[in-house]
Amino acid sequence: MSLEERVAAGEVFESPEEVTDEYKELLTGLIEFTANSEFMGAYTERQWIPKAPSYQRKLALTAKLQDEVGHAQMQYRLCESLGRDREEMLDDLLSGNAGFGNAFHYPADEWLDIAMIAWLIDGAAMQLQHSLQRTSYGPYNRVMRRVCREEEFHLRHGEHIVGEYATGSKAQREKLQEAIDRWWPRGIMFYGFSDSKSGKQERMKELNIKPLTNDELRQKYLDVFVPKIRKFGMEVPDPNLSYDEDADQWHFTDPDWDEFTEILRGNGPVTQARVGARQEAFEDSEWVREALAAHHGQVQGRFSNGPQVAGD
């Protein structure tokens, strides 16, 4: 039975040995990208921990970033089990040879930017993450179940901040609308090029690596967030937005794909500064990794030499 027939029959694979090289390459590329996005997302938001407007907000943001680093760790480990080397993945990320989510190539200079990341961007990510709970690779769909449980709290964190501003003063509501205007196109852009311009989408769906394509995920995002924005009394910043009941889909203004292409090339508004700062932090912490590796080697050496007896 071919791999495609096994997928069509609903089979879930549990190890790399059960799938083809093509399957592993497509799967590893997706996982590495989502791991990089979690990693760089945490780095983007961390500057706001000491600047958050209250102690409770500081705690919530700290917990959120801790989750995101954990999500990156779980997905990097999955990539390792599929044959990728951890150091190589980080080198590729920091050298610009591997990508990460478009939202983290933009500045986050205001507290409401952090709210938009938690609400509109994490909300966009959750459409993908929820769908990946049905992926044909068992270890990945189990990781996604845990990720989705924790991401629900991130979404609530962002939505609660949005609610504060939406029910606040006129000035607060104006600031909220400005933030939505900034981040809405980035949420629509989140899923990448339309299916007609992305050659891998149909193949990934055929193998059930990625159960929903970019365009399908974008439609689900619109289903969720257009009503949410309107519920808060805010406007969706798209004069062309409409729902076609006959076609059962949204019509909307395409993102600026030239801008997206520049991001893919590493030329986003703050791409170089953010990756450069991450590279500096990575180099500064090298001694910690070396110390941990040395300690691990000593522990492994003690165990390999048999149990230690008191007084040895």
C-alpha positions as CSV (number, residue, x, y, z in Angstrom):
1,M,0.0,0.0,0.0
2,S,1.4,3.4,-1.0
3,L,1.9,6.2,1.5
4,E,-0.9,8.1,-0.1
5,E,-3.3,5.2,0.4
6,R,-2.3,4.8,4.0
7,V,-2.9,8.5,4.6
8,A,-6.3,8.3,2.8
9,A,-7.2,5.3,5.1
10,G,-6.6,7.5,8.1
11,E,-3.3,6.0,9.3
12,V,-1.3,8.0,11.7
13,F,2.5,7.5,11.6
14,E,4.6,7.3,14.7
15,S,8.2,7.3,13.5
16,P,10.3,8.6,10.7
17,E,10.9,5.1,9.5
18,E,7.3,4.8,8.4
19,V,7.3,7.6,5.9
20,T,9.1,8.7,2.8
21,D,11.9,11.2,2.5
22,E,9.5,13.7,0.8
23,Y,7.1,13.4,3.8
24,K,9.9,14.0,6.3
25,E,11.3,17.0,4.4
26,L,7.8,18.7,4.2
27,L,7.0,17.8,7.8
28,T,10.4,19.0,9.2
29,G,10.2,22.3,7.3
30,L,6.8,23.0,8.8
31,I,7.8,22.1,12.3
32,E,11.1,24.0,12.1
33,F,9.3,27.1,10.9
34,T,6.7,27.0,13.7
35,A,9.4,26.4,16.3
36,N,11.4,29.4,15.0
37,S,8.2,31.5,15.2
38,E,7.6,30.6,18.9
39,F,11.3,31.3,19.7
40,M,11.4,34.7,18.0
41,G,7.9,35.6,19.3
42,A,9.1,35.2,22.8
43,Y,12.2,37.3,22.1
44,T,10.0,40.0,20.5
45,E,7.7,40.3,23.5
46,R,10.2,39.9,26.4
47,Q,11.2,43.6,26.4
48,W,7.7,44.3,27.7
49,I,7.9,42.2,30.9
50,P,9.3,45.1,33.0
51,K,7.2,47.7,31.2
52,A,3.8,46.0,31.5
53,P,1.3,48.3,33.1
54,S,0.6,46.2,36.2
55,Y,2.1,43.4,38.3
56,Q,-0.6,41.0,37.1
57,R,0.2,41.9,33.5
58,K,3.9,41.3,34.1
59,L,3.0,37.8,35.5
60,A,0.7,37.0,32.6
61,L,3.3,38.0,30.0
62,T,6.1,36.1,31.8
63,A,4.0,33.0,31.8
64,K,3.1,33.5,28.2
65,L,6.7,33.8,27.1
66,Q,7.7,30.8,29.2
67,D,5.0,28.8,27.3
68,E,6.3,30.0,24.0
69,V,9.9,29.0,24.7
70,G,8.6,25.6,25.8
71,H,6.6,25.2,22.6
72,A,9.7,26.0,20.6
73,Q,11.7,23.4,22.6
74,M,9.1,20.7,22.0
75,Q,9.1,21.3,18.3
76,Y,12.9,21.5,17.9
77,R,13.1,18.2,19.7
78,L,10.6,16.8,17.1
79,C,12.8,18.1,14.3
80,E,15.8,16.3,15.9
81,S,13.9,13.1,16.0
82,L,13.4,13.5,12.2
83,G,17.1,14.0,11.6
84,R,17.7,17.7,12.1
85,D,20.5,19.0,14.3
86,R,19.6,21.5,17.0
87,E,22.7,23.7,16.5
88,E,22.2,23.7,12.8
89,M,18.6,24.8,13.1
90,L,19.6,27.7,15.4
91,D,22.5,28.6,13.1
92,D,20.1,28.7,10.1
93,L,17.7,30.9,12.0
94,L,20.3,33.4,13.1
95,S,22.0,33.5,9.8
96,G,18.8,34.1,7.9
97,N,18.7,30.8,6.2
98,A,15.5,29.7,8.0
99,G,12.4,31.8,8.4
100,F,10.0,32.7,11.2
101,G,6.5,34.2,11.4
102,N,6.0,37.5,9.6
103,A,4.6,39.3,12.6
104,F,7.9,39.2,14.4
105,H,9.6,41.2,11.7
106,Y,7.7,44.3,12.9
107,P,8.4,46.6,15.8
108,A,6.4,46.1,19.0
109,D,6.9,49.6,20.5
110,E,3.5,50.0,22.3
111,W,1.7,47.9,24.9
112,L,-1.2,47.5,22.5
113,D,1.2,45.9,20.1
114,I,1.7,43.1,22.7
115,A,-2.0,42.8,23.0
116,M,-2.4,42.5,19.2
117,I,0.3,39.8,19.1
118,A,-1.5,37.8,21.7
119,W,-4.9,38.4,20.1
120,L,-4.7,38.7,16.4
121,I,-1.4,36.9,15.8
122,D,-1.6,34.1,18.3
123,G,-5.2,33.8,17.2
124,A,-4.1,33.3,13.6
125,A,-1.5,30.7,14.8
126,M,-4.2,28.9,16.7
127,Q,-6.2,28.2,13.5
128,L,-3.1,26.4,12.2
129,Q,-2.3,24.7,15.5
130,H,-5.9,23.4,15.9
131,S,-5.8,21.9,12.5
132,L,-2.5,20.2,13.2
133,Q,-4.1,18.2,15.9
134,R,-5.3,16.1,13.0
135,T,-2.0,15.8,11.2
136,S,-0.9,12.4,10.1
137,Y,2.3,12.4,12.2
138,G,1.3,11.3,15.6
139,P,4.1,12.9,17.7
140,Y,3.3,16.3,16.1
141,N,-0.4,16.1,16.7
142,R,0.2,15.3,20.3
143,V,2.5,18.2,20.8
144,M,-0.1,20.4,19.2
145,R,-2.8,19.3,21.7
146,R,-0.6,20.6,24.5
147,V,0.3,23.8,22.6
148,C,-3.4,24.6,21.9
149,R,-4.3,24.2,25.5
150,E,-1.7,26.8,26.5
151,E,-2.3,29.1,23.6
152,E,-6.0,29.5,24.7
153,F,-4.6,31.4,27.7
154,H,-2.5,33.6,25.5
155,L,-5.6,34.5,23.4
156,R,-7.6,35.3,26.5
157,H,-4.7,37.5,27.8
158,G,-4.7,39.5,24.6
159,E,-8.5,39.7,24.4
160,H,-8.8,40.9,28.0
161,I,-6.4,43.8,27.2
162,V,-8.5,44.6,24.1
163,G,-11.6,44.6,26.2
164,E,-10.1,47.1,28.6
165,Y,-9.4,49.5,25.8
166,A,-12.7,48.9,24.0
167,T,-14.7,49.8,27.1
168,G,-12.3,52.7,28.1
169,S,-12.1,56.3,27.2
170,K,-12.4,57.7,23.7
171,A,-8.6,58.1,23.6
172,Q,-8.2,54.4,24.5
173,R,-10.7,53.3,21.9
174,E,-8.8,55.4,19.3
175,K,-5.5,53.8,20.3
176,L,-7.1,50.3,20.0
177,Q,-8.4,51.1,16.5
178,E,-5.0,52.3,15.4
179,A,-3.4,49.0,16.8
180,I,-6.0,46.9,14.9
181,D,-5.3,48.9,11.8
182,R,-1.6,48.1,12.1
183,W,-1.9,44.4,12.9
184,W,-4.9,43.3,10.9
185,P,-3.0,43.0,7.6
186,R,-0.2,41.1,9.4
187,G,-2.8,38.6,10.7
188,I,-4.2,38.1,7.2
189,M,-0.6,37.7,5.9
190,F,0.3,35.2,8.6
191,Y,-0.5,32.1,6.6
192,G,1.7,33.0,3.7
193,F,1.0,33.1,0.0
194,S,-2.3,32.0,-1.4
195,D,-2.5,28.4,-2.5
196,S,-2.1,29.2,-6.1
197,K,1.3,30.7,-5.4
198,S,2.5,28.1,-2.9
199,G,3.4,24.8,-4.6
200,K,3.6,22.8,-1.4
201,Q,0.1,23.4,0.0
202,E,-1.8,20.7,-1.9
203,R,0.9,18.1,-1.5
204,M,1.0,18.8,2.3
205,K,-2.8,18.4,2.4
206,E,-2.7,15.3,0.3
207,L,-0.3,13.7,2.8
208,N,-2.3,15.2,5.7
209,I,0.9,16.8,7.1
210,K,-1.0,20.1,7.1
211,P,-4.7,19.3,7.0
212,L,-5.8,22.8,5.9
213,T,-4.2,25.0,3.2
214,N,-3.2,28.6,3.6
215,D,-6.4,29.9,2.0
216,E,-8.6,27.6,4.1
217,L,-6.9,28.7,7.3
218,R,-7.3,32.4,6.3
219,Q,-11.0,31.9,5.8
220,K,-11.3,30.3,9.2
221,Y,-9.4,33.2,10.7
222,L,-11.9,35.7,9.1
223,D,-14.8,33.6,10.4
224,V,-13.5,34.0,14.0
225,F,-12.0,37.5,14.1
226,V,-14.3,39.7,12.0
227,P,-17.1,39.1,14.5
228,K,-14.8,39.5,17.5
229,I,-13.5,42.9,16.3
230,R,-17.1,44.1,15.6
231,K,-18.3,42.8,19.0
232,F,-15.9,45.3,20.6
233,G,-17.3,48.1,18.5
234,M,-14.2,48.4,16.4
235,E,-13.9,48.4,12.6
236,V,-12.1,45.8,10.5
237,P,-9.7,47.9,8.4
238,D,-10.6,46.6,5.0
239,P,-13.1,48.5,2.8
240,N,-13.4,45.5,0.5
241,L,-14.3,43.0,3.2
242,S,-17.6,41.1,2.5
243,Y,-19.1,37.7,3.0
244,D,-20.3,35.8,0.0
245,E,-23.1,33.5,1.3
246,D,-23.4,31.6,-2.0
247,A,-19.7,30.8,-2.1
248,D,-19.5,30.5,1.7
249,Q,-16.4,32.6,1.9
250,W,-15.0,36.0,2.7
251,H,-13.7,38.4,0.1
252,F,-11.0,40.7,1.4
253,T,-8.1,42.9,0.3
254,D,-5.0,40.8,-0.3
255,P,-2.0,41.7,1.9
256,D,0.9,43.5,0.3
257,W,2.7,40.5,-1.1
258,D,5.7,42.6,-2.1
259,E,6.1,43.5,1.5
260,F,5.8,39.8,2.5
261,T,8.4,38.9,-0.1
262,E,10.8,41.4,1.4
263,I,10.2,39.8,4.8
264,L,11.1,36.3,3.3
265,R,14.3,37.9,2.1
266,G,15.2,39.1,5.6
267,N,14.3,42.7,4.9
268,G,11.4,43.2,7.3
269,P,11.2,46.5,9.2
270,V,13.2,45.2,12.2
271,T,14.4,41.8,10.9
272,Q,18.1,42.5,11.0
273,A,18.0,44.3,14.4
274,R,15.9,41.6,16.0
275,V,18.0,38.7,14.6
276,G,21.2,40.5,15.4
277,A,20.1,41.1,19.0
278,R,19.2,37.4,19.2
279,Q,22.6,36.4,17.8
280,E,24.3,38.6,20.4
281,A,22.3,37.0,23.2
282,F,23.0,33.5,21.8
283,E,26.7,34.3,21.9
284,D,26.6,35.8,25.3
285,S,25.0,32.6,26.7
286,E,27.4,30.2,25.0
287,W,29.2,29.6,28.3
288,V,26.0,28.4,29.9
289,R,25.5,25.8,27.2
290,E,29.1,24.7,27.5
291,A,28.8,24.4,31.2
292,L,25.6,22.3,30.9
293,A,27.2,20.1,28.3
294,A,30.2,19.5,30.5
295,H,28.0,18.7,33.5
296,H,25.9,16.4,31.4
297,G,29.1,14.6,30.2
298,Q,30.3,14.2,33.8
299,V,26.9,12.8,34.9
300,Q,26.8,10.4,32.0
301,G,30.4,9.3,32.8
302,R,29.5,8.5,36.4
303,F,26.5,6.4,35.4
304,S,28.5,4.6,32.7
305,N,31.1,3.6,35.3
306,G,28.5,2.1,37.5
307,P,26.9,3.3,40.7
308,Q,29.0,5.4,43.1
309,V,29.5,4.1,46.6
310,A,29.7,6.4,49.6
311,G,33.3,7.1,50.4
312,D,34.5,6.5,46.8
